[in-house]
Amino acid sequence: MKPSTTHITICRRCNARICWALTTANGRRQPVDAEPTAAGNLAVMQGPDGVLYVRSVTAARPDIRPGEWQAMPHHATCKAPPPRRSARTPERTTVGVRPVPWQR
């Protein structure tokens, strides 16, 4: 099954066709490639409310159910991904430390 044309948009960075779907784990939006692929690790389905929902294909639930299609997350296939953010916070320098203890 393929997504309907109403769900397909264009990536602003690489101009690829994508769909926005809500994750079933926490309800956050995730871009997904619009073309189904057997190499994908996501299962996408359209809910009864017309919204696309996405879940991970894991070892516990590897099957693709009727009404779902297998897709790749667009972050993995984007030709012009956004710059990566560092996981570490930079060391903070202390400026303007009070030279005397607080007075009560």
N, C-alpha and C positions, 0 to 999 in steps of 0.2 A: 504494500500500500504506500502511496506517495502522499505528501501533504497537499492540501488544496492551495490554489493560487492566492487565496486571501491571507494565508499565513506566511507566504514567502516575502522576504525583504532582501535588501542588498547590504552587504557589509560595507561600512564607510571606509575601511582601510584598504581592502583588496578587491572590492566590487564583486565578490562571490555571492551566490544565492544562499541565504540562510533562513532559518525559522527560529523564532524565540519560543522557548518552552519553559514551563514551570517544573522545577524538580519536585519529585514526590517526597523526598527526604525533608526538605525545609521550605519549600515554596518559593525559592529564589529563581530569578530568570536566568536562563542559560542559552547561549546561541548554539544552534545545531545546524550542520550542513543539511541543505534541503534534499540532496540526492541520497537515497538509501544505499548503503554499502554493507557487504557481508563482513568486512573487517572492523566495523564499528563496535564500540563497547557501550552503546546506549540503546535503549528501547524507547521509542516515541509512540505515543498514541493520542488520538483526539478524544477528549472527554465528552460526556453528554451535554456539557455547557458550551462546547465549541472551542475550548481552550486546549492547546497542546500540552501534554504532560510527558516528562522524561524520567526514566529510571536507569540505574546502572545495570548492566548485564554482569552478574557475578557468578562465582562457582556455586553459590547456594541457589541462585535463580538464573540458570543459563538459557532457559527456553524463551523463545519469542512467541508470545501468545497471539491468537487471532485478533486482528485489528491493530497490531503494533508493527512498526518497521524498525530495522536496525540502522543506526546512523552514527556518525563521528561527531564529537564536540568540535565546534568551529575553532576553538582556541588551538587545537592540535593541528589544524590544516591551513590556518590563515597564512597567506603569503607575506603579509606585512603586519605582524603582531605588535601590540603595544610594548614599550620597553618594560622589562621585568623590574619589579620592586624588590629591594633587598629585604630579606627576612629578619636581618639583624637591625637593631636601631643603632645609629652611630653613637659613639661615646660622647657624653655630654660634659661640657666643661662648666665648672662652677664659677660664676661671675657675680661679684657683689656680695660675697659672703660677709655676714655680720661679724665684725672682729671681737665683739664682746658677747657674753651670754645674755639671754633675755632677762629683763628685769621684771620682777613680780610686784 
